[in-house]
């Protein structure tokens, strides 16, 4: 791991455990990071879940069962628990949350489920260290007592990994937020400054490697990671996945802004030692389609044309091209060989 610049941040906690049995291990993991010192009687807790797809595929979105258990545990102490996501570039937050089963799981556990893109907002002043100077933040996360984040261990074709900090990109309520990818580390730093997440529950039952955050490959980990700081949680998760967090732009930027520590000497670790669970992930692909996305996403006009106006025909053409080059055939073969999506609608990825 690259040597750190002068570290910033206080002593934060990260705990690693096995995923199953989830009820028992989630409770112990949250106790290990002192969740009852963070969530108090009468509090409102808002959770940003990872719901990046309209079908549930293990590793692609956070597991509904984990959301249910977290909401139930929080509800034993907090007065109000809110679970939210913003509109995606292709579908509404409602479609994604309901399609992947999170809406039902959260609601049945006692949470209020919301689309951040449809909520009243309040203007928040920022420190001018990033992209925005002010931001119209949805009230459910701007005014909550505790903000919590539920990411998944995943790679990302544009940002290398998508963990806790990148999960908060879904708090940007513009569904064409891809236009911010040219300076995404600054936008994510701004979101982190607004949200100030106090609890992280990272789903590592099954992660996603290769061409994430959607068209990747499921990878079984059987891990649960909890923490009190997004930067610290992501730094540890990166090490597990075989990435150097100092080389991930948005994580390094957040660290330099004083939003959390990367150095493990500044992180109070507990549970399973990191060295015992290191399991390197395949990095995101760099085929012609992925490279085209990397080139298009930072340009607002092109992003609008492709992702808003011509998305369906462009996606169809992309997978046709990938079929001709042999990429799609290998991808389908890899999915079948892993047997982790046998009971799920993974063919919907191509639609």
Phi, psi and omega in degrees: 000137180300143178295137184285149165289181180305118187286146177236158176111160180269180181285105182257162185250141173222133180235136179243131176219173170286157185284313184262146355286130193294317182300311181294314185288327176294316180299313180294321182293319178289325176295325180295332179259008173072046185297331181286344173277349181257314180262124182244163177304133179091354183286156167253125179247128176249131182247127171263112179268160173268106180229071189270005183212158184266003171232148176277123170230125181306128181096341181270318174234165179295145183292125180306323180298320179293319177300314180301314182293321180293315179299315181298318180293316178298322181294343178285351183229313181281155177280328185216133177237127180244133176245130184216163175205155176262167177302142176267169182294334183255325185223166178286161176299323179300315180299316181293311183296322179284320182296323182268003173088000183287321181304307182297315182298316182291316182295317180293335178275355175110007181270158169265128183254131185226156169262111182304329183292347183250008184267157172298151183238164172224144182284128180245130177278140180245167188281358180068025177262356184234228183264313182271148171262327171223159178215135177277093187269135176304136183303321181304330176253341178287328186249006181288159177282324180222129174256133179236151183234136180237083178270181177232151174291105182216152169271167181214132185294338183255334183235012180074307175227154171230106184236232183289306185299314181292332175303330182284353173300332177286000173268349172283116193281348176287120183287354172256041184291351175304335181297344179273001187294338179293340179220039189298327181299326179288319179295318179293325175296320177297316179299319180296322178295322179287313189284320183047060182300133181256341179224135175238131172234102185262123184279113178237025174300306173223131178258186179228124179243177182068232193278057177287169017267001181236301187273051179257197181241135180291143181224120183283127180240322186058048181234152171227128179239127176241154181196172181250004183207135184294318182294315179298316180298316181292324179298316180291317179298320177301316180297320177299320184277353179089021178249151175268112184298334178291342180261359175268114191307311187289331178286316179297319180298316180297320177298316181292335177276001178078024184266001177160160184270146170257320179305128179291343176291343179259004183241127179274102183273149172209169181086214181291132178299142181304318184300337182275351183234010178297126183212086188306137178267148170293135178287163179298151183288164177226041176285179186298324181290316178298319179294325177295318178298320179296327181282322185283318192304325181284353184259110185306315183293313179295319178301316180298315182297315186278313187275340179256316189265315187244025188299309184299310178295326179293320178294317178302313181296323180297315180288331174296316178296317180294332175291318180294325182277352181092353181298312184296318180300317179293320180298313179298318179297318179296319178299312181297320182294329181282336175060016181271345180244018184302326184262015185232163183274069181285343179292344176294344178297335184269356185267000000 
